[in-house]
Amino acid sequence: MIEFAAVAGVLETYFDGLYHADTDKLAIAFHPKAIYATADETPLLYRTMDEYFPVVAKRVSPASRDEPRRDVIESIEFAGENTAFARVRCSIGTKDFIDFLTLVRTDGAWRIMAKIFQITEREI
């Protein structure tokens, strides 16, 4: 149960980082060598954290627009003592995201190593 709570804590930091467009929080949640990818764009969108964080920093945050939070942890699974997988959902503007997040535990801390996601448009 301790590891489940630790992973859930990382996911809450991740959600907070996205909602507030806070790259400092995202830097806590993501491993520095993490990848970010989606096949919803052509060609395949792939970014490193050095490429991803500046994109987030330029966003108008959902918090500043008083958007309701739609953060949901759908599942967390463990493959062993140092590897976990989470399926989560969140929204930014009119876009809903289903994120598949792979987490690793290094130096005693859980961090997101890969974010692969699907985007759908939501009617307001």
SERO-38849 format. One record per residue: residue in one letter; z, y, x of N, C-alpha, C in turn; residue number from 1. Coordinates in Angstrom, 3 decimals. Each point is the difference from the previous one (the first is absolute). Example, Ala and Ser with C-alpha at 12.3 -4.5 7.8 and 13.67 -1.06 7.14 Angstrom:
<kolzas>
+------+----------+----------+----------+----------+----------+----------+----------+----------+----------+------+
! resn !      n_z !      n_y !      n_x !     ca_z !     ca_y !     ca_x !      c_z !      c_y !      c_x ! resi !
+------+----------+----------+----------+----------+----------+----------+----------+----------+----------+------+
!    a !    7.800 !   -5.690 !   13.190 !    0.000 !    1.190 !   -0.890 !    0.000 !    1.200 !    0.900 !    1 !
!    s !   -0.720 !    1.050 !   -0.350 !    0.060 !    1.190 !    0.820 !    0.730 !    1.090 !   -0.770 !    2 !
+------+----------+----------+----------+----------+----------+----------+----------+----------+----------+------+
</kolzas>
This chain:
<kolzas>
+------+----------+----------+----------+----------+----------+----------+----------+----------+----------+------+
! resn !      n_z !      n_y !      n_x !     ca_z !     ca_y !     ca_x !      c_z !      c_y !      c_x ! resi !
+------+----------+----------+----------+----------+----------+----------+----------+----------+----------+------+
!    m !    0.000 !   -1.197 !    0.811 !    0.000 !    1.197 !   -0.811 !    0.000 !    1.263 !    0.855 !    1 !
!    i !    0.592 !   -0.060 !    1.182 !    0.054 !    1.174 !    0.865 !   -1.407 !    0.412 !    0.402 !    2 !
!    e !   -0.841 !   -0.974 !    0.360 !   -1.363 !    0.338 !    0.424 !   -0.825 !    0.530 !   -1.172 !    3 !
!    f !    0.203 !   -0.546 !   -1.196 !   -0.697 !    0.510 !   -1.178 !    0.344 !    1.475 !   -0.198 !    4 !
!    a !    1.271 !    0.336 !    0.096 !    0.435 !    1.387 !   -0.165 !   -0.571 !    0.889 !    1.104 !    5 !
!    a !   -0.087 !   -0.521 !    1.210 !   -0.546 !    0.782 !    1.109 !   -1.481 !    0.308 !   -0.220 !    6 !
!    v !   -0.760 !   -1.000 !   -0.437 !   -1.423 !    0.210 !   -0.286 !   -0.160 !    0.964 !   -1.178 !    7 !
!    a !    0.795 !   -0.183 !   -1.051 !   -0.064 !    0.911 !   -1.150 !    0.310 !    1.433 !    0.433 !    8 !
!    g !    0.910 !    0.171 !    0.927 !    0.313 !    1.329 !    0.520 !   -1.184 !    0.648 !    0.710 !    9 !
!    v !   -0.723 !   -0.804 !    0.778 !   -1.215 !    0.506 !    0.664 !   -1.026 !    0.423 !   -1.050 !   10 !
!    l !   -0.138 !   -0.790 !   -1.054 !   -0.964 !    0.319 !   -1.052 !    0.392 !    1.284 !   -0.735 !   11 !
!    e !    1.283 !    0.225 !   -0.208 !    0.450 !    1.248 !   -0.635 !   -0.301 !    1.197 !    0.909 !   12 !
!    t !    0.181 !   -0.154 !    1.303 !   -0.347 !    1.062 !    0.949 !   -1.492 !    0.270 !   -0.052 !   13 !
!    y !   -0.793 !   -1.053 !   -0.080 !   -1.455 !    0.102 !   -0.137 !   -0.368 !    0.785 !   -1.260 !   14 !
!    f !    0.592 !   -0.372 !   -1.139 !   -0.275 !    0.706 !   -1.251 !    0.392 !    1.480 !    0.107 !   15 !
!    d !    1.162 !    0.271 !    0.574 !    0.441 !    1.391 !    0.165 !   -0.967 !    0.777 !    0.880 !   16 !
!    g !   -0.465 !   -0.634 !    1.083 !   -0.958 !    0.660 !    0.894 !   -1.288 !    0.357 !   -0.711 !   17 !
!    l !   -0.507 !   -0.906 !   -0.822 !   -1.228 !    0.282 !   -0.747 !    0.224 !    1.077 !   -1.052 !   18 !
!    y !    1.112 !   -0.084 !   -0.728 !    0.256 !    0.941 !   -1.088 !    0.172 !    1.432 !    0.524 !   19 !
!    h !    0.608 !    0.121 !    1.169 !    0.253 !    1.326 !    0.574 !   -1.018 !    0.381 !    1.084 !   20 !
!    a !   -0.997 !   -0.858 !    0.248 !   -0.969 !    0.203 !    1.090 !    0.745 !    0.281 !    1.305 !   21 !
!    d !    1.002 !   -0.819 !    0.254 !    0.906 !    0.173 !    1.131 !   -0.327 !   -1.036 !    1.083 !   22 !
!    t !   -0.704 !    0.450 !    1.023 !   -0.412 !   -0.927 !    1.056 !    1.175 !   -0.462 !    0.864 !   23 !
!    d !    1.091 !    0.750 !    0.033 !    1.181 !   -0.457 !    0.739 !    0.584 !   -1.250 !   -0.664 !   24 !
!    k !    0.047 !   -0.001 !   -1.331 !    0.493 !   -1.183 !   -0.707 !   -0.974 !   -1.165 !    0.161 !   25 !
!    l !   -1.294 !    0.303 !   -0.085 !   -0.992 !   -1.063 !    0.177 !    0.075 !   -0.590 !    1.404 !   26 !
!    a !    0.305 !    0.827 !    0.992 !    0.115 !   -0.492 !    1.381 !    1.191 !   -0.940 !    0.155 !   27 !
!    i !    1.004 !    0.151 !   -0.859 !    1.130 !   -0.942 !   -0.005 !   -0.426 !   -1.317 !   -0.635 !   28 !
!    a !   -0.790 !    0.076 !   -1.071 !   -0.399 !   -1.203 !   -0.739 !   -1.068 !   -0.813 !    0.717 !   29 !
!    f !   -0.945 !    0.671 !    0.672 !   -1.123 !   -0.690 !    0.642 !    0.271 !   -0.280 !    1.472 !   30 !
!    h !   -0.435 !   -1.141 !    0.451 !   -0.034 !   -0.300 !    1.433 !   -1.036 !    0.926 !    0.628 !   31 !
!    p !    0.218 !    0.511 !    1.203 !   -0.974 !    0.917 !    0.609 !   -1.406 !   -0.589 !    0.158 !   32 !
!    k !   -0.102 !   -1.324 !    0.077 !   -1.311 !   -0.635 !    0.165 !   -0.536 !   -0.575 !   -1.314 !   33 !
!    a !    0.551 !    0.449 !   -1.119 !   -0.422 !   -0.504 !   -1.309 !   -1.440 !    0.386 !   -0.303 !   34 !
!    i !   -0.597 !   -0.755 !   -0.921 !   -1.347 !    0.308 !   -0.474 !    0.045 !    0.352 !   -1.477 !   35 !
!    y !   -1.005 !    0.752 !   -0.421 !   -0.131 !    0.509 !   -1.368 !   -1.452 !   -0.254 !   -0.375 !   36 !
!    a !   -0.233 !   -0.734 !   -1.087 !   -1.388 !   -0.331 !   -0.324 !   -0.193 !   -0.219 !   -1.496 !   37 !
!    t !   -1.237 !    0.285 !   -0.445 !   -0.422 !   -0.322 !   -1.356 !   -1.495 !   -0.260 !   -0.010 !   38 !
!    a !   -0.400 !   -0.932 !   -0.841 !   -1.427 !   -0.272 !   -0.184 !   -0.544 !    0.796 !   -1.179 !   39 !
!    d !    0.817 !    0.874 !   -0.591 !   -0.443 !    0.827 !   -1.122 !   -0.926 !    1.129 !    0.434 !   40 !
!    e !   -0.138 !    0.190 !    1.285 !   -0.924 !    1.009 !    0.519 !   -1.057 !   -0.699 !    0.840 !   41 !
!    t !   -1.177 !    0.577 !    0.037 !   -1.088 !   -0.572 !    0.793 !   -0.417 !    1.024 !    1.041 !   42 !
!    p !    0.025 !   -0.359 !    1.266 !    0.425 !   -1.302 !    0.533 !    1.510 !   -0.174 !   -0.136 !   43 !
!    l !    0.469 !   -1.185 !    0.312 !    1.413 !   -0.319 !   -0.031 !    0.802 !    1.114 !    0.665 !   44 !
!    l !    1.033 !    0.482 !   -0.676 !    0.867 !    1.029 !    0.575 !    1.089 !   -0.676 !    0.802 !   45 !
!    y !    0.093 !    0.353 !    1.257 !    1.006 !   -0.543 !    0.905 !    0.567 !    1.156 !    0.810 !   46 !
!    r !    1.312 !    0.101 !    0.049 !    0.630 !    1.062 !    0.789 !    1.191 !   -0.548 !    0.770 !   47 !
!    t !    0.229 !    0.608 !    1.142 !    1.243 !   -0.209 !    0.731 !    1.011 !    1.004 !   -0.546 !   48 !
!    m !    1.235 !   -0.100 !    0.402 !    1.007 !    0.966 !   -0.445 !   -0.302 !    1.398 !    0.545 !   49 !
!    d !   -0.549 !    0.072 !    1.211 !   -0.370 !    1.312 !    0.560 !   -1.094 !    0.669 !   -0.833 !   50 !
!    e !   -0.809 !   -0.785 !   -0.686 !   -1.041 !    0.545 !   -0.882 !    0.521 !    0.228 !   -1.425 !   51 !
!    y !    0.905 !   -0.852 !   -0.444 !    0.495 !    0.045 !   -1.372 !    0.999 !    1.138 !   -0.244 !   52 !
!    f !    0.949 !    0.191 !    0.896 !    1.045 !    0.996 !   -0.228 !   -0.536 !    1.420 !   -0.175 !   53 !
!    p !   -0.991 !    0.455 !    0.760 !   -0.538 !    1.343 !   -0.246 !   -0.633 !    0.158 !   -1.387 !   54 !
!    v !   -0.579 !   -1.089 !   -0.536 !   -0.571 !    0.041 !   -1.353 !    1.127 !    0.247 !   -1.008 !   55 !
!    v !    1.104 !   -0.711 !    0.156 !    1.144 !    0.165 !   -0.900 !    0.583 !    1.406 !    0.137 !   56 !
!    a !    0.104 !    0.482 !    1.216 !    0.596 !    1.319 !    0.244 !   -0.779 !    1.130 !   -0.680 !   57 !
!    k !   -1.293 !   -0.192 !   -0.212 !   -0.836 !    1.025 !   -0.637 !    0.049 !   -0.054 !   -1.526 !   58 !
!    r !    0.574 !   -1.049 !   -0.564 !    0.030 !   -0.172 !   -1.449 !    0.960 !    0.994 !   -0.661 !   59 !
!    v !   -0.330 !    0.349 !   -1.222 !    0.976 !    0.643 !   -0.864 !    0.825 !   -1.147 !   -0.568 !   60 !
!    s !    1.278 !    0.025 !    0.230 !    0.826 !   -1.152 !   -0.373 !    0.136 !   -0.149 !   -1.509 !   61 !
!    p !    0.108 !   -1.244 !   -0.464 !    0.273 !   -0.218 !   -1.421 !    1.313 !    0.681 !   -0.429 !   62 !
!    a !    0.979 !    0.054 !    0.891 !    1.280 !    0.642 !   -0.323 !   -0.204 !    1.479 !   -0.314 !   63 !
!    s !   -0.854 !    0.673 !    0.772 !   -0.209 !    1.435 !   -0.213 !   -0.714 !    0.292 !   -1.316 !   64 !
!    r !   -0.665 !   -1.015 !   -0.553 !   -0.679 !    0.144 !   -1.298 !    0.839 !   -0.567 !   -1.137 !   65 !
!    d !    1.236 !   -0.393 !    0.302 !    0.910 !   -0.601 !   -0.984 !   -0.599 !   -1.210 !   -0.696 !   66 !
!    e !   -0.789 !   -0.784 !    0.743 !   -0.555 !   -1.228 !   -0.577 !    1.117 !   -1.011 !   -0.209 !   67 !
!    p !   -0.078 !   -0.749 !   -1.086 !    1.000 !   -1.067 !   -0.169 !   -0.216 !   -1.069 !    1.071 !   68 !
!    r !    1.089 !   -0.573 !    0.450 !   -0.121 !   -1.082 !    0.983 !   -0.326 !   -1.292 !   -0.723 !   69 !
!    r !   -0.927 !   -0.738 !    0.586 !   -0.402 !   -1.297 !   -0.553 !    0.083 !   -1.061 !    1.099 !   70 !
!    d !    1.080 !    0.011 !    0.735 !    0.198 !   -0.931 !    1.107 !    0.599 !   -1.296 !   -0.517 !   71 !
!    v !   -0.625 !   -1.116 !    0.339 !    0.500 !   -1.297 !   -0.436 !   -0.159 !   -1.011 !    1.127 !   72 !
!    i !    1.075 !   -0.686 !    0.316 !   -0.082 !   -1.157 !    0.893 !   -0.223 !   -1.203 !   -0.908 !   73 !
!    e !   -1.190 !   -0.584 !    0.077 !   -0.302 !   -1.163 !   -0.850 !    0.530 !   -1.297 !    0.586 !   74 !
!    s !   -0.074 !   -0.122 !    1.326 !    0.516 !   -1.223 !    0.617 !    0.216 !    0.213 !    1.490 !   75 !
!    i !    0.924 !   -0.785 !    0.524 !    0.243 !   -0.089 !    1.441 !    0.120 !   -1.479 !    0.322 !   76 !
!    e !   -0.756 !   -0.451 !    0.996 !    0.048 !   -1.392 !    0.444 !    0.236 !   -0.030 !    1.499 !   77 !
!    f !    0.679 !   -1.018 !    0.463 !    0.265 !   -0.163 !    1.421 !   -0.733 !   -1.232 !    0.518 !   78 !
!    a !   -0.672 !    0.153 !    1.140 !   -0.676 !   -1.117 !    0.639 !    0.877 !   -0.597 !    1.099 !   79 !
!    g !    1.054 !    0.676 !    0.332 !    0.912 !   -0.416 !    1.048 !    1.003 !    1.114 !    0.207 !   80 !
!    e !    0.718 !   -0.073 !    1.088 !    1.046 !    1.006 !    0.203 !   -0.526 !    1.349 !    0.477 !   81 !
!    n !   -1.277 !    0.071 !    0.411 !   -0.542 !    1.256 !    0.510 !   -1.281 !    0.461 !   -0.679 !   82 !
!    t !   -0.404 !   -0.657 !   -1.079 !   -1.244 !    0.349 !   -0.686 !    0.230 !    0.004 !   -1.509 !   83 !
!    a !   -0.464 !    1.077 !   -0.645 !    0.140 !    0.106 !   -1.449 !   -1.270 !    0.612 !   -0.583 !   84 !
!    f !   -0.174 !   -0.215 !   -1.300 !   -1.141 !    0.541 !   -0.730 !    0.523 !    0.638 !   -1.277 !   85 !
!    a !   -0.491 !    1.192 !   -0.303 !    0.398 !    0.674 !   -1.237 !   -1.243 !    0.440 !   -0.756 !   86 !
!    r !    0.054 !   -0.174 !   -1.308 !   -1.027 !    0.547 !   -0.887 !    0.690 !    1.127 !   -0.758 !   87 !
!    v !   -0.554 !    1.207 !    0.147 !    0.601 !    1.171 !   -0.645 !   -1.071 !    0.806 !   -0.717 !   88 !
!    r !    0.455 !    0.836 !   -0.931 !   -0.904 !    0.916 !   -0.698 !    0.579 !    1.400 !    0.066 !   89 !
!    c !   -0.896 !    0.986 !    0.092 !    0.412 !    1.395 !   -0.075 !   -1.194 !    0.827 !   -0.435 !   90 !
!    s !    0.241 !    1.271 !   -0.298 !   -1.058 !    0.886 !   -0.474 !    0.050 !    1.315 !    0.750 !   91 !
!    i !   -1.176 !    0.564 !    0.205 !   -0.139 !    1.350 !    0.539 !   -1.096 !    0.656 !   -0.814 !   92 !
!    g !    0.346 !    1.067 !   -0.706 !   -0.981 !    0.648 !   -0.860 !   -0.472 !   -0.965 !   -1.071 !   93 !
!    t !   -1.300 !   -0.122 !   -0.123 !   -0.573 !   -0.897 !   -1.014 !   -0.322 !   -1.376 !    0.570 !   94 !
!    k !    0.438 !   -0.258 !    1.211 !   -0.306 !   -1.284 !    0.635 !    1.225 !   -0.897 !    0.022 !   95 !
!    d !   -0.217 !   -1.235 !   -0.430 !    1.019 !   -1.033 !    0.105 !   -0.367 !   -0.893 !    1.177 !   96 !
!    f !    1.000 !   -0.380 !    0.752 !   -0.202 !   -0.818 !    1.187 !    0.773 !   -1.303 !   -0.138 !   97 !
!    i !   -0.655 !   -1.103 !    0.308 !    0.671 !   -1.276 !    0.203 !   -0.073 !   -0.254 !    1.492 !   98 !
!    d !    1.162 !   -0.058 !    0.625 !    0.086 !   -0.158 !    1.447 !    0.513 !   -1.389 !    0.345 !   99 !
!    f !   -0.690 !   -0.651 !    0.911 !    0.490 !   -1.221 !    0.620 !    0.523 !    0.418 !    1.371 !  100 !
!    l !    1.299 !   -0.092 !    0.185 !    0.635 !    0.455 !    1.233 !    0.575 !   -1.192 !    0.752 !  101 !
!    t !   -0.415 !   -0.159 !    1.241 !    0.564 !   -1.031 !    0.861 !    1.001 !    0.685 !    0.918 !  102 !
!    l !    1.190 !   -0.548 !    0.045 !    1.056 !    0.588 !    0.813 !    0.413 !   -0.960 !    1.101 !  103 !
!    v !    0.412 !    0.582 !    1.114 !    0.521 !   -0.784 !    1.112 !    1.365 !    0.571 !    0.394 !  104 !
!    r !    0.836 !   -0.886 !    0.512 !    1.296 !    0.462 !    0.512 !   -0.063 !   -0.068 !    1.515 !  105 !
!    t !    0.116 !    1.157 !    0.611 !    0.041 !    0.082 !    1.457 !    1.212 !    0.835 !    0.391 !  106 !
!    d !    0.657 !   -0.402 !    1.049 !    1.210 !    0.687 !    0.463 !    1.012 !    0.172 !   -1.126 !  107 !
!    g !    0.048 !   -0.994 !   -0.899 !    0.967 !   -0.006 !   -1.083 !   -0.339 !    0.868 !   -1.199 !  108 !
!    a !   -1.172 !    0.663 !    0.015 !   -0.368 !    0.896 !   -1.099 !   -1.306 !   -0.447 !   -0.652 !  109 !
!    w !   -0.031 !    0.051 !   -1.335 !   -1.212 !   -0.312 !   -0.747 !   -0.890 !    1.220 !   -0.066 !  110 !
!    r !   -1.329 !   -0.224 !    0.194 !   -0.968 !    1.088 !   -0.117 !   -1.310 !   -0.567 !   -0.546 !  111 !
!    i !   -0.752 !    0.859 !   -0.662 !   -1.301 !   -0.401 !   -0.544 !   -0.999 !   -0.083 !    1.144 !  112 !
!    m !   -0.660 !   -1.149 !    0.120 !   -0.992 !   -0.213 !    1.065 !   -1.418 !    0.146 !   -0.527 !  113 !
!    a !   -0.202 !   -0.271 !   -1.299 !   -1.331 !    0.123 !   -0.593 !    0.117 !    0.426 !   -1.453 !  114 !
!    k !   -0.851 !    0.946 !   -0.368 !   -0.113 !    0.449 !   -1.386 !   -1.450 !   -0.206 !   -0.409 !  115 !
!    i !   -0.217 !   -0.927 !   -0.918 !   -1.325 !   -0.242 !   -0.571 !    0.140 !    0.308 !   -1.484 !  116 !
!    f !   -0.886 !    0.832 !   -0.529 !    0.239 !    0.465 !   -1.364 !   -1.259 !    0.093 !   -0.842 !  117 !
!    q !    0.248 !    0.028 !   -1.318 !   -1.025 !    0.138 !   -1.028 !    0.307 !    1.279 !   -0.769 !  118 !
!    i !   -1.033 !    0.769 !   -0.319 !    0.153 !    1.254 !   -0.741 !   -0.661 !   -0.138 !   -1.366 !  119 !
!    t !    0.680 !    0.475 !   -1.029 !   -0.623 !    0.112 !   -1.326 !    0.301 !    1.391 !   -0.530 !  120 !
!    e !   -0.933 !    0.544 !   -0.755 !    0.199 !    1.298 !   -0.633 !    0.753 !   -0.199 !   -1.308 !  121 !
!    r !    0.936 !    0.901 !   -0.264 !    0.787 !   -0.056 !   -1.219 !   -0.304 !    1.234 !   -0.822 !  122 !
!    e !   -0.144 !   -0.183 !   -1.279 !   -0.202 !    1.148 !   -0.875 !    1.349 !    0.668 !   -0.227 !  123 !
!    i !    0.004 !    1.315 !    0.024 !    1.262 !    0.736 !   -0.174 !    0.346 !    0.100 !   -1.463 !  124 !
+------+----------+----------+----------+----------+----------+----------+----------+----------+----------+------+
</kolzas>
